[in-house]
Amino acid sequence: MTITDAGHVDSGDWLVGNPTSLQLASALWIGSVGLLILGLQPVLLGALYTEGHVTGDELALVATAEMIAIAIGSGVVAMLLPARNMRRKSAVLLVLLALANFWTAYAITPNSLIAARTLAGLAEGGLVAVATELIARSRRAERVGGYFVTLQTLAQCALALLLALYAVPAAGSSGGFVVLGIVCLISLVVARIVPDDYADLPK
């Protein structure tokens, strides 16, 4: 196989564009950060309830607001915004999510918690779109999608274990959300590796 042939094999994995393995992994990680909360809600929201910050009904509203916001955020980024300047968009969304998590850590009323988690959900949905938009450009979307699910699940399990054993017992729900915010800020390093412009999908 010639060098030219090898290049054709690599690009054959993609409908458009040709991101490297590292760029793909970085985009999948950014999307996984947006879905970390799905595996952490039992720990973090459960701690909020145990500490008396919310009632059962208010807890349901907090969780529902965030889930709806994730769907809206993902749709806005995927359908209404062009897949350009993805590094900058990833960085902005990560900072926004970090701020929302820090806000949640110090929110003192149910309404402020709902507002903070709604903001977090919008940012999380946008981060998910960073991954799904790249997956949509793969000829093997089912395989790359499997990588995405595996990565996010492992990240959720590892962080949930860390929070349940250390952060929440030591600092309560506030400590858990602070840790989540710190993860977002650390992920800014990964955002610099995301492909900056995704090639346009064919009609």
TIDRENMAR-504097 format. One line per field, with one value per residue: residue in three letters; x, y, z of N, C-alpha, C, O in turn. Coordinates in Angstrom, 3 decimals. Example, Ala and Ser with C-alpha at 12.3 -4.5 7.8 and 13.67 -1.06 7.14 Angstrom:
BEGIN
aa: c(ala, ser)
npx: c(13.190, 12.850)
npy: c(-5.690, -2.250)
npz: c(7.800, 7.080)
capx: c(12.300, 13.670)
capy: c(-4.500, -1.060)
capz: c(7.800, 7.140)
cpx: c(13.200, 12.900)
cpy: c(-3.300, 0.030)
cpz: c(7.800, 7.870)
opx: c(14.236, 13.409)
opy: c(-3.319, 1.138)
opz: c(8.465, 8.039)
% end
This chain:
BEGIN
aa: c(met, thr, ile, thr, asp, ala, gly, his, val, asp, ser, gly, asp, trp, leu, val, gly, asn, pro, thr, ser, leu, gln, leu, ala, ser, ala, leu, trp, ile, gly, ser, val, gly, leu, leu, ile, leu, gly, leu, gln, pro, val, leu, leu, gly, ala, leu, tyr, thr, glu, gly, his, val, thr, gly, asp, glu, leu, ala, leu, val, ala, thr, ala, glu, met, ile, ala, ile, ala, ile, gly, ser, gly, val, val, ala, met, leu, leu, pro, ala, arg, asn, met, arg, arg, lys, ser, ala, val, leu, leu, val, leu, leu, ala, leu, ala, asn, phe, trp, thr, ala, tyr, ala, ile, thr, pro, asn, ser, leu, ile, ala, ala, arg, thr, leu, ala, gly, leu, ala, glu, gly, gly, leu, val, ala, val, ala, thr, glu, leu, ile, ala, arg, ser, arg, arg, ala, glu, arg, val, gly, gly, tyr, phe, val, thr, leu, gln, thr, leu, ala, gln, cys, ala, leu, ala, leu, leu, leu, ala, leu, tyr, ala, val, pro, ala, ala, gly, ser, ser, gly, gly, phe, val, val, leu, gly, ile, val, cys, leu, ile, ser, leu, val, val, ala, arg, ile, val, pro, asp, asp, tyr, ala, asp, leu, pro, lys)
npx: c(0.851, 0.642, 1.764, -0.085, -2.351, -2.775, -3.524, -5.981, -7.424, -7.592, -9.055, -11.329, -12.853, -14.487, -17.234, -17.002, -14.180, -11.291, -10.472, -7.891, -7.065, -6.596, -7.890, -10.520, -10.882, -10.679, -12.939, -14.947, -14.488, -15.133, -17.872, -18.592, -18.132, -20.263, -22.286, -21.785, -23.322, -25.513, -24.814, -24.185, -26.268, -27.801, -26.030, -25.336, -27.790, -29.176, -27.701, -28.295, -30.990, -30.869, -29.526, -31.440, -31.896, -33.727, -37.092, -38.790, -40.449, -39.369, -36.832, -37.346, -38.151, -35.774, -34.111, -35.604, -35.700, -33.019, -32.605, -34.351, -33.178, -30.706, -31.466, -32.453, -30.160, -28.405, -29.786, -29.850, -27.104, -26.414, -28.224, -28.738, -26.415, -23.386, -20.889, -18.320, -15.286, -14.987, -13.308, -13.196, -15.926, -16.270, -14.614, -15.886, -18.369, -17.555, -16.509, -18.834, -20.388, -18.833, -19.101, -21.847, -21.952, -20.447, -22.132, -24.360, -23.281, -23.322, -25.878, -28.872, -31.586, -34.511, -35.412, -33.150, -31.472, -32.805, -32.545, -29.758, -29.163, -30.586, -29.179, -26.785, -27.624, -28.129, -25.528, -24.353, -25.785, -24.857, -22.172, -22.465, -23.285, -20.918, -19.561, -21.464, -21.903, -19.487, -19.434, -21.540, -20.386, -18.894, -18.253, -18.609, -20.477, -21.881, -19.926, -18.159, -19.988, -20.406, -17.916, -18.175, -20.324, -19.188, -16.960, -18.177, -19.679, -17.726, -16.396, -18.430, -18.886, -16.382, -16.122, -18.446, -17.892, -15.669, -16.833, -18.834, -17.345, -15.438, -15.595, -18.339, -18.924, -17.014, -17.417, -20.065, -22.933, -22.167, -19.378, -19.282, -20.360, -18.491, -16.212, -17.104, -17.206, -14.495, -13.521, -14.575, -13.095, -10.478, -10.787, -10.577, -8.071, -8.201, -10.059, -8.623, -7.667, -9.696, -11.094, -11.030, -12.754, -15.543, -16.081, -18.588, -21.561, -22.705, -25.634)
npy: c(-1.193, 2.150, 5.438, 7.301, 5.689, 4.920, 7.354, 7.721, 5.654, 6.505, 8.960, 7.849, 7.138, 9.197, 11.257, 13.928, 16.084, 15.254, 14.475, 13.989, 11.154, 12.068, 14.552, 13.689, 12.243, 14.333, 15.890, 14.071, 13.877, 16.482, 16.496, 14.503, 15.734, 17.448, 15.688, 14.637, 15.194, 13.518, 11.081, 11.923, 13.115, 11.541, 11.552, 14.302, 15.821, 14.317, 14.881, 17.592, 17.399, 15.891, 17.669, 19.547, 21.646, 21.605, 20.500, 17.365, 17.768, 20.153, 19.301, 17.585, 19.480, 20.911, 18.935, 18.312, 20.778, 21.077, 18.879, 19.486, 21.854, 20.906, 19.528, 21.672, 23.316, 21.632, 21.344, 23.997, 24.632, 22.612, 22.861, 25.557, 27.067, 27.543, 25.028, 26.095, 27.622, 25.924, 25.379, 27.755, 28.014, 25.702, 26.315, 28.614, 27.536, 25.656, 27.329, 28.732, 26.631, 25.884, 28.202, 28.076, 25.756, 26.550, 28.575, 27.041, 25.701, 27.595, 28.518, 29.421, 29.255, 27.483, 28.519, 29.842, 27.676, 26.252, 28.096, 28.177, 25.505, 25.352, 27.128, 25.704, 23.389, 24.366, 25.033, 22.499, 21.056, 22.332, 21.521, 18.789, 18.799, 19.479, 17.075, 15.338, 16.514, 16.071, 13.289, 12.801, 13.224, 11.052, 8.030, 5.752, 6.035, 4.654, 3.179, 5.171, 6.538, 4.602, 4.643, 7.161, 6.854, 4.950, 6.359, 8.552, 7.179, 5.843, 8.091, 9.310, 7.323, 7.207, 9.832, 10.040, 8.177, 9.394, 11.761, 10.746, 9.364, 11.153, 14.112, 15.004, 13.898, 15.388, 18.122, 18.491, 18.998, 21.329, 21.098, 19.023, 20.198, 22.200, 20.688, 19.629, 21.963, 22.570, 20.458, 21.194, 23.525, 22.497, 21.010, 22.866, 22.785, 20.548, 21.462, 22.988, 21.250, 20.295, 19.912, 22.881, 23.868, 22.220, 20.343, 21.082, 19.193, 17.090, 17.747)
npz: c(0.000, -0.911, 0.206, -0.633, -1.004, 1.649, 2.751, 1.494, 2.667, 5.320, 5.083, 4.166, 6.314, 6.902, 6.036, 5.331, 5.750, 7.825, 10.620, 13.086, 15.186, 17.781, 17.733, 17.358, 19.746, 21.580, 20.971, 21.622, 24.352, 25.198, 24.640, 26.443, 28.902, 28.914, 29.476, 31.934, 34.183, 34.051, 35.172, 37.658, 38.958, 40.871, 43.074, 43.512, 43.419, 45.225, 47.518, 47.808, 48.482, 50.865, 52.503, 52.859, 51.120, 49.067, 48.460, 47.755, 45.485, 44.472, 43.878, 41.741, 39.863, 39.488, 38.313, 36.004, 34.650, 33.961, 32.229, 30.102, 29.252, 28.361, 26.036, 24.513, 24.322, 22.910, 20.482, 19.536, 19.109, 17.283, 15.106, 14.536, 14.640, 12.806, 12.173, 12.976, 14.235, 16.478, 18.595, 20.050, 20.668, 22.208, 24.388, 25.439, 26.165, 28.086, 30.086, 30.724, 31.724, 33.912, 35.496, 35.993, 37.527, 39.762, 40.628, 41.317, 43.488, 45.475, 45.574, 47.260, 47.338, 46.116, 43.615, 42.640, 42.357, 40.342, 38.254, 37.991, 37.244, 34.905, 33.257, 33.289, 31.924, 29.314, 28.495, 28.720, 26.786, 24.483, 24.551, 24.175, 21.521, 20.257, 20.167, 18.906, 16.429, 15.135, 15.137, 13.406, 10.974, 10.392, 8.618, 9.968, 12.072, 14.044, 15.347, 16.303, 17.840, 19.775, 21.042, 22.182, 23.992, 25.698, 26.721, 28.055, 29.966, 31.520, 32.504, 33.999, 35.953, 37.272, 38.274, 39.815, 41.794, 42.982, 43.969, 45.703, 47.614, 48.594, 47.997, 48.492, 51.134, 52.542, 51.928, 51.346, 49.135, 47.850, 47.604, 45.744, 43.387, 42.997, 42.401, 39.969, 38.467, 38.393, 36.869, 34.400, 33.857, 33.736, 31.457, 29.470, 28.399, 26.758, 24.928, 23.167, 21.320, 19.802, 16.511, 14.631, 12.629, 11.411, 8.511, 6.036, 5.977, 3.299, 1.309)
capx: c(0.000, 1.431, 1.390, -1.319, -3.438, -3.045, -4.275, -7.362, -8.074, -7.905, -10.138, -12.537, -13.638, -15.258, -18.006, -16.288, -13.137, -10.438, -9.834, -6.987, -7.606, -6.540, -8.961, -11.775, -10.956, -10.920, -14.339, -15.763, -14.356, -15.904, -19.263, -18.774, -18.233, -21.631, -23.220, -21.365, -24.372, -26.469, -24.377, -23.898, -27.474, -28.169, -25.131, -25.379, -29.142, -29.501, -27.081, -29.092, -32.213, -30.509, -29.139, -32.615, -31.937, -34.908, -38.041, -38.858, -41.026, -38.401, -35.737, -37.806, -38.123, -34.365, -33.639, -36.344, -35.255, -31.702, -32.747, -34.963, -32.185, -29.704, -32.035, -32.514, -28.794, -27.864, -30.454, -29.441, -25.743, -26.341, -29.064, -28.817, -25.094, -22.479, -19.843, -17.072, -14.707, -15.440, -12.452, -13.656, -17.247, -16.080, -14.055, -16.917, -19.365, -16.952, -16.455, -20.217, -20.814, -18.109, -19.743, -23.157, -21.706, -20.062, -23.354, -25.156, -22.650, -23.609, -27.282, -29.485, -33.035, -34.890, -35.478, -31.787, -30.965, -33.414, -31.923, -28.373, -29.121, -31.060, -28.009, -25.853, -28.152, -27.910, -24.112, -24.113, -26.304, -23.917, -20.987, -22.847, -23.315, -19.536, -19.252, -22.398, -21.705, -18.355, -19.864, -22.410, -19.553, -18.160, -18.904, -18.832, -21.047, -22.282, -18.727, -17.708, -20.994, -20.117, -16.797, -18.697, -21.102, -18.257, -16.158, -18.987, -20.072, -16.568, -16.142, -19.481, -18.661, -15.192, -16.378, -19.457, -17.195, -14.852, -17.703, -19.531, -16.418, -14.568, -16.012, -19.611, -18.804, -16.154, -17.875, -21.474, -23.271, -21.376, -18.090, -19.463, -20.526, -17.213, -15.370, -17.606, -16.753, -13.052, -13.356, -14.853, -11.964, -9.343, -11.081, -10.221, -6.854, -8.639, -10.802, -7.668, -7.318, -10.878, -11.006, -11.592, -13.887, -16.050, -16.481, -20.039, -22.134, -23.411, -27.100)
capy: c(0.000, 3.371, 6.503, 7.890, 4.773, 5.000, 8.585, 7.502, 4.797, 7.323, 9.890, 7.092, 7.008, 10.414, 11.782, 15.164, 16.333, 14.119, 14.763, 12.980, 10.392, 12.934, 15.536, 12.984, 11.952, 15.581, 16.267, 13.144, 14.242, 17.705, 16.070, 13.726, 16.696, 17.943, 14.672, 14.122, 15.371, 12.408, 10.066, 12.530, 13.631, 10.850, 11.964, 15.737, 16.247, 13.624, 15.631, 18.806, 17.019, 15.476, 18.871, 20.370, 22.800, 21.473, 19.429, 16.371, 18.388, 21.124, 18.508, 17.137, 20.643, 21.193, 17.923, 18.440, 22.001, 20.843, 17.957, 20.225, 22.817, 20.164, 19.288, 22.951, 23.737, 20.774, 21.672, 25.331, 24.577, 21.687, 23.213, 26.981, 27.685, 26.823, 24.250, 26.842, 28.126, 24.983, 25.489, 28.904, 27.688, 24.724, 27.015, 29.482, 26.676, 25.075, 28.385, 28.981, 25.505, 25.995, 29.261, 27.571, 24.804, 27.326, 29.240, 26.015, 25.369, 28.617, 28.925, 29.194, 29.099, 26.581, 29.237, 30.076, 26.371, 25.959, 28.984, 27.756, 24.248, 25.617, 27.664, 24.586, 22.512, 24.977, 24.856, 21.066, 20.671, 22.813, 20.665, 17.517, 19.019, 19.471, 15.680, 14.697, 17.076, 15.372, 11.903, 12.795, 13.306, 9.798, 6.935, 4.693, 6.782, 3.746, 2.808, 6.364, 6.766, 3.652, 5.205, 8.304, 6.334, 4.304, 7.389, 9.319, 6.297, 5.666, 9.364, 9.479, 6.377, 7.601, 11.067, 9.755, 7.497, 10.405, 12.671, 10.036, 8.927, 12.204, 15.514, 15.261, 13.729, 16.412, 19.494, 18.521, 19.163, 22.443, 20.563, 18.247, 21.082, 22.872, 19.736, 19.569, 23.185, 22.466, 19.558, 21.995, 24.428, 21.678, 20.549, 23.914, 22.326, 19.629, 22.226, 23.536, 20.199, 20.031, 20.511, 24.229, 23.964, 20.966, 20.503, 21.056, 17.930, 17.171, 17.788)
capz: c(0.000, -1.000, 1.127, -1.154, -0.688, 3.085, 2.979, 1.062, 3.647, 6.491, 4.786, 3.900, 7.539, 7.119, 4.912, 5.018, 6.728, 8.179, 11.911, 13.621, 16.324, 18.959, 17.597, 17.612, 21.178, 22.308, 20.765, 22.400, 25.762, 25.416, 24.721, 27.673, 30.007, 28.889, 29.977, 33.241, 35.181, 34.000, 36.103, 38.953, 39.595, 42.124, 44.155, 43.790, 43.766, 46.464, 48.613, 47.988, 49.188, 52.218, 53.247, 53.064, 50.218, 48.217, 48.758, 46.684, 44.284, 43.941, 43.304, 40.430, 38.972, 39.176, 37.370, 34.744, 33.977, 33.366, 31.102, 28.993, 28.775, 27.589, 24.708, 23.800, 24.015, 21.863, 19.231, 19.083, 18.571, 16.148, 13.965, 14.238, 14.567, 11.920, 12.855, 12.784, 15.489, 17.497, 19.778, 20.823, 21.200, 23.286, 25.540, 26.008, 26.812, 29.285, 31.105, 31.134, 32.556, 35.177, 36.278, 36.432, 38.616, 40.942, 41.073, 41.994, 44.768, 46.482, 45.496, 48.572, 47.209, 45.019, 42.340, 42.159, 41.920, 39.041, 37.270, 37.784, 36.506, 33.541, 32.563, 33.105, 30.889, 28.002, 28.173, 28.550, 25.479, 23.476, 24.571, 23.546, 20.076, 19.765, 19.858, 17.978, 15.097, 14.520, 14.911, 12.226, 9.774, 10.252, 7.887, 10.956, 13.195, 15.126, 16.103, 17.027, 18.869, 20.846, 21.798, 22.928, 25.123, 26.623, 27.384, 29.011, 31.061, 32.385, 33.189, 34.996, 37.053, 38.019, 39.012, 40.832, 42.891, 43.647, 44.720, 46.767, 48.656, 49.126, 47.921, 49.163, 52.583, 53.137, 51.719, 50.990, 47.716, 47.319, 47.188, 44.522, 42.241, 42.784, 41.674, 38.597, 37.817, 38.161, 35.720, 33.201, 33.614, 33.294, 30.092, 28.516, 27.714, 25.702, 23.916, 22.190, 20.353, 18.974, 15.173, 14.727, 11.706, 10.859, 7.123, 5.853, 5.531, 2.018, 1.420)
cpx: c(0.887, 0.965, 0.089, -2.512, -3.803, -3.841, -5.721, -8.115, -8.491, -9.098, -11.439, -13.394, -14.596, -16.002, -17.370, -15.264, -12.331, -9.721, -8.914, -7.670, -7.632, -7.640, -10.326, -11.945, -11.261, -12.371, -15.264, -15.671, -15.181, -17.393, -19.552, -18.878, -19.658, -22.641, -22.815, -22.501, -25.350, -26.095, -24.161, -25.142, -27.866, -27.320, -25.359, -26.774, -29.615, -28.916, -27.838, -30.355, -31.914, -30.164, -30.299, -32.701, -33.192, -35.811, -38.024, -39.395, -40.051, -37.217, -36.101, -37.783, -36.699, -33.858, -34.303, -35.892, -33.908, -31.794, -33.334, -33.946, -31.083, -30.206, -32.062, -31.112, -28.171, -28.475, -30.019, -28.068, -25.688, -27.072, -28.994, -27.456, -24.187, -21.375, -18.477, -16.589, -15.090, -14.566, -12.923, -15.022, -17.141, -15.583, -15.108, -17.952, -18.821, -16.882, -17.859, -20.718, -20.108, -18.754, -21.097, -22.994, -21.288, -21.276, -24.231, -24.603, -23.044, -25.035, -27.985, -30.998, -33.350, -34.921, -34.084, -31.145, -31.516, -32.767, -30.498, -28.295, -29.688, -29.921, -27.001, -26.319, -27.948, -26.458, -23.790, -24.618, -25.399, -22.668, -21.275, -22.822, -21.913, -19.138, -20.161, -22.265, -20.526, -18.710, -20.703, -21.623, -18.744, -18.955, -19.212, -19.385, -21.431, -21.087, -18.228, -18.700, -20.816, -18.953, -17.286, -19.458, -20.183, -17.464, -16.974, -19.394, -18.926, -16.268, -17.169, -19.234, -17.480, -15.461, -17.429, -18.824, -16.364, -15.707, -18.338, -18.606, -15.669, -15.207, -17.284, -19.535, -18.005, -16.760, -19.333, -21.696, -22.464, -20.023, -18.185, -19.575, -19.253, -16.258, -15.802, -17.181, -15.268, -12.760, -13.583, -13.669, -10.727, -9.535, -10.836, -8.948, -7.221, -9.347, -9.883, -7.309, -8.487, -10.669, -11.703, -12.819, -14.270, -16.472, -18.007, -20.478, -22.787, -24.904, -27.658)
cpy: c(1.243, 4.378, 7.142, 7.016, 4.845, 6.241, 8.430, 6.627, 5.609, 8.230, 9.159, 6.872, 8.170, 10.832, 13.060, 15.402, 15.082, 14.408, 13.632, 12.245, 11.241, 13.994, 14.907, 12.724, 13.211, 16.023, 15.358, 13.451, 15.489, 17.361, 15.299, 14.629, 17.247, 16.962, 14.076, 14.157, 14.206, 11.300, 10.593, 13.041, 12.875, 11.291, 13.427, 16.214, 15.549, 14.346, 16.928, 18.515, 16.660, 16.682, 19.838, 21.602, 22.797, 20.381, 18.422, 16.962, 19.367, 20.416, 18.027, 18.284, 20.992, 20.223, 18.069, 19.657, 21.787, 19.923, 18.661, 21.198, 22.128, 19.929, 20.574, 23.397, 22.931, 21.113, 23.007, 25.279, 23.730, 22.211, 24.685, 27.658, 26.884, 26.134, 24.859, 27.341, 27.231, 25.021, 26.632, 28.616, 26.705, 25.404, 27.881, 28.654, 26.042, 26.095, 28.669, 27.872, 25.543, 27.044, 28.806, 26.583, 25.525, 28.067, 28.253, 25.721, 26.349, 29.155, 28.547, 29.032, 28.135, 27.275, 29.500, 28.773, 26.009, 26.816, 28.537, 26.479, 24.395, 26.180, 26.557, 23.674, 23.062, 24.798, 23.388, 20.582, 21.117, 21.962, 19.309, 17.657, 19.049, 18.052, 15.117, 15.245, 16.419, 13.919, 11.804, 12.822, 12.038, 8.790, 5.765, 5.316, 5.868, 3.346, 3.995, 6.723, 5.831, 4.104, 6.322, 7.839, 5.707, 5.331, 8.132, 8.466, 6.085, 6.939, 9.601, 8.580, 6.802, 8.844, 10.862, 9.079, 8.497, 11.321, 11.965, 9.666, 10.071, 13.589, 15.794, 15.007, 14.843, 17.808, 19.588, 18.683, 20.283, 21.963, 19.769, 19.132, 21.883, 21.962, 19.655, 20.806, 23.140, 21.540, 20.316, 22.888, 23.660, 21.238, 21.629, 23.546, 21.423, 20.388, 22.790, 22.524, 19.886, 20.616, 21.872, 24.397, 22.562, 21.227, 20.374, 19.683, 18.096, 17.151, 16.384)
cpz: c(0.000, 0.041, 0.692, -0.820, 0.791, 3.423, 2.598, 2.064, 4.862, 6.229, 4.506, 5.131, 7.732, 5.861, 4.395, 6.111, 7.007, 9.496, 12.336, 14.780, 17.592, 18.915, 17.857, 19.102, 21.976, 22.166, 21.565, 23.890, 26.081, 25.522, 25.997, 28.897, 30.079, 29.450, 31.319, 34.256, 35.188, 34.975, 37.512, 39.665, 40.864, 43.312, 44.522, 44.192, 45.037, 47.675, 48.881, 48.795, 50.647, 53.093, 53.465, 52.187, 49.349, 48.769, 47.610, 45.396, 43.647, 43.295, 41.905, 39.426, 38.550, 38.112, 36.007, 33.965, 33.296, 32.160, 29.878, 28.392, 27.972, 26.165, 23.887, 23.388, 22.899, 20.508, 18.670, 18.428, 17.303, 14.918, 13.574, 14.094, 13.637, 12.712, 12.560, 14.144, 16.673, 18.749, 20.669, 21.452, 22.355, 24.546, 26.228, 26.765, 28.093, 30.419, 31.633, 32.061, 33.915, 36.077, 36.818, 37.585, 39.901, 41.518, 41.851, 43.383, 45.869, 46.391, 46.798, 48.500, 46.078, 43.663, 41.778, 41.699, 40.547, 37.961, 36.957, 36.956, 35.100, 32.695, 32.290, 31.976, 29.489, 27.565, 27.914, 27.196, 24.354, 23.402, 23.939, 22.025, 19.479, 19.374, 18.775, 16.558, 14.385, 14.233, 13.650, 10.925, 9.533, 9.431, 8.813, 12.236, 14.349, 15.972, 16.934, 18.129, 20.047, 21.698, 22.716, 24.172, 26.156, 27.414, 28.428, 30.199, 32.039, 33.168, 34.288, 36.208, 37.920, 38.868, 40.098, 42.041, 43.690, 44.519, 45.918, 47.927, 49.328, 49.161, 48.717, 50.663, 53.253, 53.057, 51.296, 49.501, 47.087, 46.815, 45.908, 43.292, 41.956, 42.017, 40.209, 37.819, 37.497, 36.984, 34.420, 32.863, 33.148, 31.842, 29.050, 27.749, 26.544, 24.579, 22.842, 21.110, 19.425, 17.578, 15.164, 13.847, 11.233, 9.418, 7.006, 5.386, 4.169, 2.227, 1.372)
opx: c(1.787, -0.077, -0.749, -3.559, -4.980, -4.729, -6.605, -9.308, -9.594, -10.035, -12.520, -14.548, -15.433, -15.462, -17.218, -15.448, -12.632, -8.501, -9.130, -8.713, -8.568, -8.251, -11.186, -13.018, -12.020, -12.974, -16.256, -16.655, -15.850, -18.091, -20.634, -19.626, -20.191, -23.733, -23.432, -22.627, -25.961, -26.974, -23.975, -25.084, -28.234, -27.822, -25.552, -26.928, -30.363, -29.548, -28.007, -30.737, -32.632, -30.477, -30.156, -33.485, -33.670, -35.359, -37.324, -38.859, -39.919, -36.671, -35.273, -37.434, -36.452, -33.247, -33.642, -35.716, -33.688, -31.122, -32.872, -33.865, -30.577, -29.461, -31.731, -30.895, -27.487, -27.770, -29.835, -27.874, -24.994, -26.596, -29.172, -27.361, -24.215, -20.978, -17.602, -17.373, -15.470, -15.041, -13.032, -15.253, -17.833, -16.062, -15.210, -18.364, -19.550, -17.160, -18.055, -21.388, -20.722, -18.936, -21.454, -23.802, -21.720, -21.429, -24.773, -25.358, -23.097, -25.369, -27.727, -31.629, -32.539, -34.504, -33.868, -30.359, -30.783, -32.471, -30.084, -27.456, -29.313, -29.721, -26.432, -25.510, -27.628, -26.185, -23.038, -23.953, -25.190, -22.155, -20.425, -22.389, -21.730, -18.457, -19.685, -22.489, -20.561, -18.325, -20.592, -22.160, -17.986, -20.178, -19.999, -18.836, -21.321, -21.215, -17.914, -18.309, -21.047, -18.979, -16.872, -19.259, -20.370, -17.306, -16.520, -19.454, -19.128, -15.927, -16.820, -19.358, -17.557, -15.075, -17.324, -19.180, -16.352, -15.352, -18.378, -19.028, -15.305, -15.348, -17.312, -20.041, -18.281, -16.639, -19.793, -20.773, -22.108, -19.571, -17.283, -18.955, -18.969, -15.575, -14.959, -16.834, -14.838, -11.857, -12.863, -13.285, -10.008, -8.568, -10.882, -8.770, -6.629, -9.249, -10.324, -6.714, -8.294, -10.120, -12.834, -13.810, -13.434, -17.143, -18.637, -19.854, -23.373, -25.391, -28.873)
opy: c(1.364, 4.206, 7.488, 7.513, 4.833, 6.203, 8.941, 6.830, 5.439, 8.283, 9.743, 6.461, 8.135, 10.767, 13.254, 14.981, 14.000, 14.571, 12.470, 12.670, 11.151, 14.300, 15.515, 12.955, 13.163, 16.483, 15.822, 13.307, 15.546, 17.877, 15.425, 14.329, 17.481, 17.357, 13.119, 13.258, 13.925, 10.651, 9.819, 13.366, 13.510, 11.394, 13.758, 16.926, 16.123, 14.416, 17.325, 19.286, 17.082, 16.703, 20.835, 22.509, 23.855, 19.463, 18.613, 16.690, 19.409, 20.878, 18.055, 18.082, 21.329, 20.639, 17.962, 19.585, 22.262, 20.163, 18.457, 21.346, 22.698, 20.110, 20.563, 23.806, 23.480, 21.165, 23.143, 25.807, 24.086, 22.028, 25.024, 28.722, 25.654, 26.596, 24.220, 27.467, 27.722, 24.723, 26.486, 28.930, 26.846, 25.118, 27.883, 29.017, 25.906, 25.769, 28.829, 28.140, 25.264, 26.815, 29.110, 26.571, 25.157, 28.173, 28.586, 25.517, 25.989, 30.137, 27.486, 28.703, 27.978, 26.691, 29.390, 28.770, 25.518, 26.323, 28.521, 26.374, 23.644, 25.761, 26.477, 23.232, 22.309, 24.456, 23.069, 19.787, 20.386, 21.703, 18.748, 16.744, 18.684, 17.848, 14.487, 14.518, 16.231, 13.378, 10.831, 12.471, 11.963, 8.711, 4.884, 5.145, 6.260, 3.188, 3.847, 7.156, 6.220, 3.974, 6.421, 8.367, 5.905, 5.201, 8.322, 8.963, 6.138, 6.881, 10.043, 9.021, 6.766, 8.902, 11.441, 9.376, 8.460, 11.620, 12.517, 9.654, 9.971, 14.179, 16.717, 15.829, 15.204, 18.593, 20.666, 18.527, 20.201, 22.361, 19.821, 18.852, 22.207, 22.407, 19.618, 20.711, 23.619, 21.805, 20.104, 22.994, 24.123, 21.110, 21.342, 23.944, 21.517, 20.005, 23.044, 22.887, 19.277, 21.711, 21.998, 24.997, 21.816, 22.219, 19.651, 19.080, 19.145, 16.599, 16.200)
opz: c(0.831, 0.674, 1.524, -0.405, 1.151, 4.275, 3.286, 2.290, 5.382, 7.025, 4.589, 5.011, 8.633, 4.757, 3.189, 7.253, 6.504, 9.509, 11.990, 15.278, 18.386, 19.939, 18.496, 19.659, 22.944, 23.136, 22.127, 24.616, 27.113, 26.395, 26.569, 29.828, 31.164, 29.857, 31.789, 35.088, 36.220, 35.542, 38.450, 40.851, 41.853, 44.431, 45.692, 45.184, 45.829, 48.729, 50.034, 49.674, 51.553, 54.283, 54.173, 52.465, 48.941, 49.453, 46.616, 44.322, 42.423, 42.293, 40.994, 38.263, 37.392, 37.127, 34.974, 32.749, 32.182, 31.157, 28.755, 27.172, 27.005, 25.202, 22.702, 22.247, 22.035, 19.501, 17.460, 17.333, 16.350, 13.797, 12.404, 13.483, 13.676, 13.781, 11.976, 15.085, 17.736, 19.845, 21.887, 22.619, 23.362, 25.644, 27.454, 27.866, 29.075, 31.573, 32.838, 33.059, 34.945, 37.273, 37.957, 38.514, 40.993, 42.735, 42.905, 44.334, 47.045, 47.053, 47.368, 49.504, 45.165, 42.663, 40.571, 40.752, 39.688, 36.872, 35.797, 36.061, 34.199, 31.555, 31.201, 31.161, 28.569, 26.414, 26.993, 26.533, 23.386, 22.314, 23.247, 21.322, 18.318, 18.368, 17.831, 15.590, 13.169, 13.196, 12.905, 9.875, 8.566, 9.539, 8.462, 13.324, 15.511, 17.186, 18.115, 19.213, 21.192, 22.922, 23.871, 25.266, 27.357, 28.628, 29.557, 31.323, 33.252, 34.349, 35.382, 37.350, 39.148, 40.035, 41.180, 43.181, 44.920, 45.660, 47.017, 49.083, 50.500, 50.232, 49.531, 51.428, 54.397, 53.997, 50.921, 48.701, 45.912, 45.741, 45.072, 42.266, 40.803, 41.094, 39.313, 36.642, 36.448, 36.192, 33.444, 31.698, 32.263, 31.091, 27.853, 26.598, 25.469, 23.413, 21.722, 20.096, 18.373, 17.458, 15.633, 14.263, 10.724, 9.135, 7.777, 4.514, 3.901, 3.213, 1.451)
% end
